Each structure stands twice: as C-alpha cells, then as structure tokens.
Amino acid sequence: MGDRQAVEQQQQQQLQSPSQLQQQQQQGAAREDMIGCVMALEAALLPCLPARELQAIDRSPHPSHQS
C-alpha cells in the first residue's frame, strides 16, 4: 500500500505546473535561510545569557537546546 501512495504522490508532482514547483523550492530555500539566521543569532547571543539561564537551557527537553 505504501508503494501505491508513493506512485500517487509522484503523479501529483508531475501534474503540478512549473510555477508551483518553483514556488515550493523558493519556500524551502527561504525556510533554510531563516533557520540559518536563527542559529546564527542563537550562537551570537548565547554567551550573553546569565549562568542561570544557561542552566535552564541545559535542562530543557527541547531538542534544539541540547548540545
């Protein structure tokens, strides 16, 4: 059944117009740019945090807070 879904998805992608595909690629690139900016800001600002805040980040269950 998974093979059928994969074939259907491939057919749907082939039916999309080039402008839709280009738009999806641009959105993906914009998302990657945004993630890069956020990571750079985090790296730049992390040394500015007080020790108490750094300890809270170390205990955070959020995966992006784990080193």
Biotite code that builds the C-alpha atoms (Angstrom):
import biotite.structure as struc

atoms = struc.array([
    struc.Atom([0.000, 0.000, 0.000], chain_id="A", res_id=1, res_name="MET", atom_name="CA", element="C"),
    struc.Atom([2.949, 2.331, 0.626], chain_id="A", res_id=2, res_name="GLY", atom_name="CA", element="C"),
    struc.Atom([4.080, 1.803, -2.964], chain_id="A", res_id=3, res_name="ASP", atom_name="CA", element="C"),
    struc.Atom([0.699, 2.946, -4.230], chain_id="A", res_id=4, res_name="ARG", atom_name="CA", element="C"),
    struc.Atom([0.902, 6.146, -2.178], chain_id="A", res_id=5, res_name="GLN", atom_name="CA", element="C"),
    struc.Atom([4.392, 6.848, -3.486], chain_id="A", res_id=6, res_name="ALA", atom_name="CA", element="C"),
    struc.Atom([3.207, 6.418, -7.072], chain_id="A", res_id=7, res_name="VAL", atom_name="CA", element="C"),
    struc.Atom([0.222, 8.704, -6.458], chain_id="A", res_id=8, res_name="GLU", atom_name="CA", element="C"),
    struc.Atom([2.466, 11.380, -4.933], chain_id="A", res_id=9, res_name="GLN", atom_name="CA", element="C"),
    struc.Atom([4.831, 11.163, -7.883], chain_id="A", res_id=10, res_name="GLN", atom_name="CA", element="C"),
    struc.Atom([1.924, 11.546, -10.305], chain_id="A", res_id=11, res_name="GLN", atom_name="CA", element="C"),
    struc.Atom([0.629, 14.574, -8.408], chain_id="A", res_id=12, res_name="GLN", atom_name="CA", element="C"),
    struc.Atom([4.071, 16.188, -8.524], chain_id="A", res_id=13, res_name="GLN", atom_name="CA", element="C"),
    struc.Atom([4.219, 15.627, -12.264], chain_id="A", res_id=14, res_name="GLN", atom_name="CA", element="C"),
    struc.Atom([0.833, 17.327, -12.661], chain_id="A", res_id=15, res_name="LEU", atom_name="CA", element="C"),
    struc.Atom([1.982, 20.460, -10.831], chain_id="A", res_id=16, res_name="GLN", atom_name="CA", element="C"),
    struc.Atom([2.824, 23.410, -13.001], chain_id="A", res_id=17, res_name="SER", atom_name="CA", element="C"),
    struc.Atom([6.430, 24.608, -13.145], chain_id="A", res_id=18, res_name="PRO", atom_name="CA", element="C"),
    struc.Atom([5.442, 27.775, -11.283], chain_id="A", res_id=19, res_name="SER", atom_name="CA", element="C"),
    struc.Atom([4.094, 25.697, -8.370], chain_id="A", res_id=20, res_name="GLN", atom_name="CA", element="C"),
    struc.Atom([7.292, 23.674, -8.216], chain_id="A", res_id=21, res_name="LEU", atom_name="CA", element="C"),
    struc.Atom([9.373, 26.845, -8.333], chain_id="A", res_id=22, res_name="GLN", atom_name="CA", element="C"),
    struc.Atom([7.285, 28.352, -5.537], chain_id="A", res_id=23, res_name="GLN", atom_name="CA", element="C"),
    struc.Atom([7.820, 25.250, -3.375], chain_id="A", res_id=24, res_name="GLN", atom_name="CA", element="C"),
    struc.Atom([11.568, 25.417, -3.982], chain_id="A", res_id=25, res_name="GLN", atom_name="CA", element="C"),
    struc.Atom([11.637, 29.103, -3.046], chain_id="A", res_id=26, res_name="GLN", atom_name="CA", element="C"),
    struc.Atom([9.713, 28.389, 0.155], chain_id="A", res_id=27, res_name="GLN", atom_name="CA", element="C"),
    struc.Atom([12.178, 25.634, 1.030], chain_id="A", res_id=28, res_name="GLY", atom_name="CA", element="C"),
    struc.Atom([15.122, 27.954, 0.394], chain_id="A", res_id=29, res_name="ALA", atom_name="CA", element="C"),
    struc.Atom([13.511, 30.717, 2.463], chain_id="A", res_id=30, res_name="ALA", atom_name="CA", element="C"),
    struc.Atom([12.966, 28.260, 5.307], chain_id="A", res_id=31, res_name="ARG", atom_name="CA", element="C"),
    struc.Atom([16.608, 27.166, 5.195], chain_id="A", res_id=32, res_name="GLU", atom_name="CA", element="C"),
    struc.Atom([17.697, 30.831, 5.223], chain_id="A", res_id=33, res_name="ASP", atom_name="CA", element="C"),
    struc.Atom([15.501, 31.528, 8.237], chain_id="A", res_id=34, res_name="MET", atom_name="CA", element="C"),
    struc.Atom([16.841, 28.519, 10.129], chain_id="A", res_id=35, res_name="ILE", atom_name="CA", element="C"),
    struc.Atom([20.385, 29.660, 9.384], chain_id="A", res_id=36, res_name="GLY", atom_name="CA", element="C"),
    struc.Atom([19.617, 33.154, 10.694], chain_id="A", res_id=37, res_name="CYS", atom_name="CA", element="C"),
    struc.Atom([18.062, 31.795, 13.882], chain_id="A", res_id=38, res_name="VAL", atom_name="CA", element="C"),
    struc.Atom([21.021, 29.510, 14.522], chain_id="A", res_id=39, res_name="MET", atom_name="CA", element="C"),
    struc.Atom([23.464, 32.379, 13.961], chain_id="A", res_id=40, res_name="ALA", atom_name="CA", element="C"),
    struc.Atom([21.525, 34.621, 16.349], chain_id="A", res_id=41, res_name="LEU", atom_name="CA", element="C"),
    struc.Atom([21.420, 31.873, 18.955], chain_id="A", res_id=42, res_name="GLU", atom_name="CA", element="C"),
    struc.Atom([25.173, 31.309, 18.671], chain_id="A", res_id=43, res_name="ALA", atom_name="CA", element="C"),
    struc.Atom([25.859, 35.045, 18.905], chain_id="A", res_id=44, res_name="ALA", atom_name="CA", element="C"),
    struc.Atom([23.554, 35.680, 21.859], chain_id="A", res_id=45, res_name="LEU", atom_name="CA", element="C"),
    struc.Atom([24.225, 32.523, 23.881], chain_id="A", res_id=46, res_name="LEU", atom_name="CA", element="C"),
    struc.Atom([27.386, 33.934, 25.532], chain_id="A", res_id=47, res_name="PRO", atom_name="CA", element="C"),
    struc.Atom([25.335, 36.937, 26.706], chain_id="A", res_id=48, res_name="CYS", atom_name="CA", element="C"),
    struc.Atom([22.976, 34.837, 28.826], chain_id="A", res_id=49, res_name="LEU", atom_name="CA", element="C"),
    struc.Atom([23.476, 34.722, 32.590], chain_id="A", res_id=50, res_name="PRO", atom_name="CA", element="C"),
    struc.Atom([24.597, 31.400, 34.075], chain_id="A", res_id=51, res_name="ALA", atom_name="CA", element="C"),
    struc.Atom([21.109, 30.791, 35.497], chain_id="A", res_id=52, res_name="ARG", atom_name="CA", element="C"),
    struc.Atom([19.583, 30.973, 32.009], chain_id="A", res_id=53, res_name="GLU", atom_name="CA", element="C"),
    struc.Atom([22.257, 28.686, 30.575], chain_id="A", res_id=54, res_name="LEU", atom_name="CA", element="C"),
    struc.Atom([21.468, 26.087, 33.245], chain_id="A", res_id=55, res_name="GLN", atom_name="CA", element="C"),
    struc.Atom([17.771, 26.276, 32.312], chain_id="A", res_id=56, res_name="ALA", atom_name="CA", element="C"),
    struc.Atom([18.649, 25.646, 28.653], chain_id="A", res_id=57, res_name="ILE", atom_name="CA", element="C"),
    struc.Atom([20.775, 22.635, 29.635], chain_id="A", res_id=58, res_name="ASP", atom_name="CA", element="C"),
    struc.Atom([17.776, 21.101, 31.440], chain_id="A", res_id=59, res_name="ARG", atom_name="CA", element="C"),
    struc.Atom([15.312, 21.938, 28.678], chain_id="A", res_id=60, res_name="SER", atom_name="CA", element="C"),
    struc.Atom([13.608, 18.982, 26.969], chain_id="A", res_id=61, res_name="PRO", atom_name="CA", element="C"),
    struc.Atom([13.552, 20.916, 23.668], chain_id="A", res_id=62, res_name="HIS", atom_name="CA", element="C"),
    struc.Atom([15.877, 19.163, 21.171], chain_id="A", res_id=63, res_name="PRO", atom_name="CA", element="C"),
    struc.Atom([17.335, 22.414, 19.829], chain_id="A", res_id=64, res_name="SER", atom_name="CA", element="C"),
    struc.Atom([18.600, 23.226, 23.344], chain_id="A", res_id=65, res_name="HIS", atom_name="CA", element="C"),
    struc.Atom([20.642, 20.057, 23.551], chain_id="A", res_id=66, res_name="GLN", atom_name="CA", element="C"),
    struc.Atom([24.311, 20.279, 22.610], chain_id="A", res_id=67, res_name="SER", atom_name="CA", element="C"),
])
